[in-house]
Amino acid sequence: MPQNPIPSRRGLLFGTAAVSAGALLTACTSNEPKKTKDTESTENTGTTGDQAPIAGDKPGKAVTIGFAGPQADHGWLNAINDNARSRAKKYDDVTLEITEGSNDTAAQIGQVQTLINKKVDVLVILPADGKALTQIGLQAMREGIPVINLDRVFASPQAYRCWIGGDNYGMGLNAGRYIGERLKDKADAKVIELAGVDSLELTKQRTQGFDDALKNYPNIKKVARQAADFTVESGQARMAQLLQAQSRFDALWNHDDDQGVGALRAIAQAGRKDFLMVGGAGAKSAMDAIKADDSVLKATVLYPPTMAASAIDIARAVAQGKGIGGMSELEIPASITLYSAVVTKDNVDQYLPTGFS
């Protein structure tokens, strides 16, 4: 995974707009060539002279996409489902078969098996547990159904055609860099970390990125870490414990904006205003607080749920045997990693439309 990506204006290496199968980038000049039989034969199929066919916005081959994700019991996961549904509605040639979603791996495997039995053209799977669902991904691929693996990665690259997801390491790295720059001139600076579910690999990656970033700032020391459960209640309880144990610190990184709602409650109840807080994921509530600038929350590091919309774009292009706009390759990439932009008061208006409830 990229450890020091260069931020683009939008903050994503690939995002919904950049990866969109409908975004065909063409060069324009003041002297357009006259149409010939060759150009006329390709202009409606999304091809240009030396380019692969592009899956544009115009209807093409009818495609049925099966979508299976975990239970939407979290703001980010609910936004994943919403992004997939809304993107599929954009295309007249796409039928979306979406499952109810489950955090029980056996139940999710059964849901994917049902989609395979229905002989969908392509599958988009966000596994509740990537390792546990690897075999069903392998089965789909063996049966000729391409799999787009969304976010939580399968244990084998043979289980998917393309992986698209967030950069958990980069999320921690950029949170650490932001805090480091804010505290670089403060002697004996102290930071604490409110992590997510420790049994998840993504949590370990976020912590590793954060720790690696702090190594660049010898004046800063991480003095405490607590793991929560990505819920408001757990965020409030664990933050209360941190506040009681740490009488002084200068910055807090919280991995998840949902649990951050609880963390902010605990901070308000304790009457603490003597540190800055950085959130994670990009909830609208966090962005609203950053814009208002009336709390300790000064930034959040994105983990964009728009990846689900991009996964629909990719699935459609794969099923139609086409490429995506803005790239010269004949094939869809094997992996696409989103960039974890840091949202602050200075740029929050740019990102507010992407915030999830």
N, C-alpha and C positions, 0 to 999 in steps of 0.2 A: 504494500500500500504506500502511496506517496507520503513522505514525511515532511516535506517542505514545499507544498504547492504554492504557485504564484497566484494571488487572487486576481480574478478578472473583475470587470466593472460590476457584473451581477453577482459575483462571489461564488460562482459555480464552475467547476471544470466542465461539466455538462449538466444542464438543467432542463426543465420542460421545454423552454423556448429553443435552446440550442440543440437538443436531441430530437425535437419533434420531427416525426417522419413527414410532416406536412410542410416543413420549412425548407424550401428549395432555394438555394442561394445561386443567383445568376449574375453574370457580369453584364453591365450595360454600357454602351458607347453611344456617341452622338450619330454614328453612321451605321445603322443596323443593316446587316446583309439582307439581300433579297431572299425571299423564301424559295426553297427548292423542294423537289419531291422528297429528298432525304430529310430536310428539316421538318417538312410538313408531316412526315410519317412518324416523327418522334415527339413533336411538341405536346401532344395530348397524353403521352404516356409517362411524362416526367423524365425523359432522357435527353441528353445533349450529346453532341458528336462523339466525345471520347469518355463519356460518363456512363456508369451503370444506371439501370432504371431506378427512379426515385419514387418512394411511396408518398405521393403528394396528397393534397386535400381532396382531389377529385375521386369519385368512387372507382374502385377497382374490383378485383376478385373478392367475392363475399367471404368473410372470415368469421369463424366462431372462436372466441377467446374464453378459455376457462380461467377464472380468477379464484384463488384460494388463499386466504390469510388467516391469522389468528383472530380470536374474539376481540371486537373493538371496545375494550373496556378501559381505554386510555385515549386522551385527546389526539395524540399523534396517530394511533392506529385507526381511529375513526376518520381522521383526515386522509389516511391512506386509501380507505374504501371510497370516500367521497371523490378523491382525485381520479381514481380508476373509473368510477361510474360516469363522471362528468366528461372525461376524455373520450370514453367509448361512445357517448352520445353525439360527439362531434362528427363521427364517421357514419355515413349511410350504409357502408359496406361491412360494419362490425356488429356482431351480436355478442353480448357479454353474458356469460354464464357465471354468476358469482355465488359462492357458497356462503353459508351462514357464518362461518368462522368459528374456530374453537381453539382454546389453549390446551386441550387434551390431545396429545400427539396421535393417539390411536384414532380419535374421531376425525382429526384433520386428514390423516392418511386415508380413511374411508371416504372422505369428501373428495379428495383428489382421485381416488380410484373410480368414483362415480363419474367424474369428468372424463377420465380416460375411457371408460365404458361408453360414454356418449360420443366418443370419437371427435372431440373438439380439435380444431386445427392447430392450436398452440395453447400452452399453459403459462400462466403467470402465478408463481407461488412465493408467498412470504411465509416461510415456515415458522411455526411457534418454536421449533427446535430444529436447526439446520441439520445436525447430525442424525436425529431420529427420522427425518423425512428424506434422507439421501436415497434410500432404496426405492421409494416411490418415484423420485425424480429419475433415477436410472431406468426404471421400468417404462416410464413415459418416453424417454429418449430411445430406448430399444424398440418401442412400438411405433416409432416414427413421428412422435408428437414433440416438437421442440419445446423446451422449457426455458422461460425467462425467470431466473432466480432473483427475487427481489429482497434486497437488504441482508437478512440473516443467511449466511452462505451455507450451501451444502458441503458435506465433508469431502466430496469428490467433484472435480471439474467435469467429469463425464456425465454428471447428473443434470447439467444445464447447457444450453446453447450460449446464453449471455447472462452475466450477472450485472445488476445495477444496484447501487446502494450508497449509503453515506460513508464518510471517512471517520470512524470512531477515534482512531489514533490522532488524526488531524484535528478533530474536535477538541481533544484535550490539549494538543499542541498549541492551538490558536488561543484557547482560554488562558493557558499559561503565559503565552507571549503578551497578551493584552494586560494581564495582571502584572507581569514582569516589568513592562514599560511604565505602568502607572506607579510602581513602587521602586524603580531602579535607583532612585536617589535617596531612599529612606534606609537609614542604618538599622540593622537587626529587625528587618521586616518579617512578619509571621503570617502564614496563610493556613487555611483549613479547607477540607474537601468534604462535600456531601455527595457521596457516590450513589450509583444505582444498585441494581441487584447484583451481588458479587458472584453469583453462580454463572452469570452470563459472560461470555468471552468479550462482548462489546464493552462491558464495564471495565474489565481489565485493560483493554486497549485505550479507553479514555483516560484512565489513571496513568498508564504508561506514558502517553503523550504529554499529559500535564507535568508529570515528574521530569521528563526529558527537557521540556521547555524551561522549567525552573532551574535546571543545571546551568543555564546561561546567566543566571543572576545570583552570584555568590552571597549577596546580602539578604537573600530571601530563604526562609526555612519553612517547610511544611510541618506544622506541629500537631495536627490531628486530622483524622479521617473517620467518617462514619458511613456505613452503607445503608441506604433506604430501599424502598420497594416500588419506586415510580408512582406512588400514590400521595395524595394530599395529606392523608393521615400519617403516613410513615415519615413524610418530610417534616411535618410539624413536630412529631415525637423525637426524631433523631436530631433535629436542629436545636430543640430545647436542651437535649443532653450536651451537645457541643457548646452551647452558650454557657451552660452551668460549669462545664469543665475548663473553658478557656476564658479567662477574665479579660485578656487583651489579644487581639489579632487585627490584621490590616486588610485582609481580603478573604473572601469565600468563593470557591467554585462549586456550584451545584450542577450535577449532570443533567437534570431533567426539569423542565419548566412546570410540569404538573405537580411534582413533589415540591417544587419551588413555591407554589401557592401556600402550602403548609409551612414551609421554611420562613416565608415572609410573615406569616401569622405569629410564629414563635418569636421572631425578631421584634415585631411590634409589641407583643406582650411583655417582652423583656426590656423594652424601651431602649434598645441598642441602636445607635446611629454612627458608631465609631469605626466603620469599615466599609469597604465596597464589595458588592456581590456581582458575580457573573453567572448567568443561567445557561441552560442548554436545551436545544431543539428548535425553539422559535415559536412559542405559543403567542397568540394575540394578546393575552393578558400580560405577558412579560413585555412585549413591545409597547403596549399602552403605558405600562409603568415606567419604562425607559424614556418614553416621550414626555410623560408628565414630570419626570425628574424629581419626584417627591419621596423617594425611598432609597434604600441602600443599593437597589438593583440598578446597575449602570450599563450592563451589556448582556447579550445572550449570544451563544454560538450556535449557528444553524445546523439542523439535521433535517433537510427539507422533505416533507411528505409528497412534494411534487414528483418525487421519483416514481410514484405509482402511475402518474399520468404518462411519464416518459416510458415506463414499462409497457403500457398499452400501445404507444407509438411503435416501439421496437417489436412487440409481438405481431402487430399488424404487418409491419414491413417484412419480418421473417416469413410469415405465412404467405405473403404475396410474392416472396422471392425478390424483394427489392432492397435498395440501400436507403440511407437517411441523408437528408440535405446537409450541405456544408462539409461533406467528407468525400475524398477521392476514392476511398476503398470500395471494392465491389461487394464486400460483405459487411454485415453488422459486426462491430467489435465484440470480442469475447468478454470484456468487462468494462464498465463505466463507473468511475468513482466521482461522486458529487463533492463539491468543495464546501467546507464548513466556514462560512463567512462570519465575522464578528459584527453584530448589530449594536450600534450605539446611538446616542441622541443625534449625532451628526448625520447618520444615514438611515434612521429608522423609517422615515416616510417611504423610502424606496422599497423596503421589505415588508411593510405592514400588510399589503395585499396577500402575502404568502402566509401570514400568521394563521394558526389553527386554533379552534376553540376547545 
